[in-house]
Amino acid sequence: MPAAARCPPRGVGRAVTRPGRALLLSPAVGSRAAPPTVGGCPCDSGSSRSFNPSDLLRHAAQDAASPRRDRSATGRSTCASTSLAGHSCASRAVRASAPRFPPALLIGGAFQRKESWGRCEEVLLRSMDVFTVDPPGWGAADMLPETYGGDFLADAVCHMLDEWGAGQVNVLAGSYGSAIAYEIARRHPDRVGRMVLVGTMTAIPDHAQAAMRRTLEHLAAGDMETYARVTVDLLMTPERLADIPNGARVRRLLLRRISNLSEAEAHQMRTNTLRLLTHQALDTSRPPRPPVLTVAGEYDSFTTPELCRQMAAACADSWHAEVRDADHMVILERTAEVADLARRFLAGEALHGLPYCRSIERVSPGGTG
């Protein structure tokens, strides 16, 4: 058994300069994977840590759902930290009281940590164990130079699953995390049973690349208020804000969260954005085999419904769903609905007649289920 240890504290990272002069860390050569340290996760204990701005996303997700919160299926989580090729990563496991389906692996977007899945996690825990991760480069993990692509991140996530002794898992991934999930399914097809990719695309279009580079200019200048505004304008659709339940509140929470990034988090955002720009397109020459559901908010102007559908078309066995009254931040805006949709698909249930979906389409008929 690995030695007991506390979950890595929030905001842990190597010392960095100002965001405009971020230090790039050199990859370790020939490093062996370090054994994990495991222990009870203080993330579940309100008295063991101070408030962190990243809690805003978790509270937004919980508040956007129904007022009644059912914790009967949840247990205390356990965290583990390990490393791959000299780069640390962290994971978290929560066991369901009566699991009926394979475990769910949750891989978040740019501003999500392993603790921030809120209501989505609670819904899945009613019928399956849940693993959440901070891959190298975000959350509690170390910085990761942008020269590392999705293949390394996919291998790091599989390494964390190996340390937990997990076999095949189902996957729910959002935005940035969807590229990692796609690579896991492509490189390690036997590890994935079914997969839900929310706010995804196979390649970043030119207009989005230009907007992402503009965000980096503001980040380099240390102008965090402008950086927050242009980033949120990219991720949300301002002209549709009035049509999105909780849209204005989610926007305020994101602006506050991003404008208050720590220096280490700002460095993470810089390198992760550069990683997306450096490794722009996924390899679609060898489609992943597991059944895939892509999900887009109907008003998403970043990973548009058409771009998400193109991702579904790049998979061998796929469906595509559009969620009503949502944009790219659909996981926060329609938390209960996304959680229900994901649970249904991961459990192999029918997706017909869901009132919160504008459309659900069979895209690539690679198999049954």
Secondary structure, DSSP 8 states (H G I E B T S, - for coil): ---B-----TT-------GGG-------SS---EEEEEEE-GGG-TTSS---TTHHHHHHHHHHS-S----TT----EEEEEEETTEEEEEEEE--SS--S--EEEE--TT--TT--HHHHHHHHTTS-EEEEE-TTSTTS----TTS-HHHHHHHHHHHHHHHT--SEEEEEETHHHHHHHHHHHH-GGGEEEEEEES--SB--HHHHHHHHHHHHHHHTT-HHHHHHHHHHHHS-GGGGGGSTTHHHHHHHHHHHHHT--HHHHHHHHHHHHHHHHS-B---SS---S-EEEEEETT-SSS-HHHHHHHHHTSSSEEEEEESS--TTHHHHTHHHHHHHHHHHHTT---TT-TTEEEEEEEE--S--
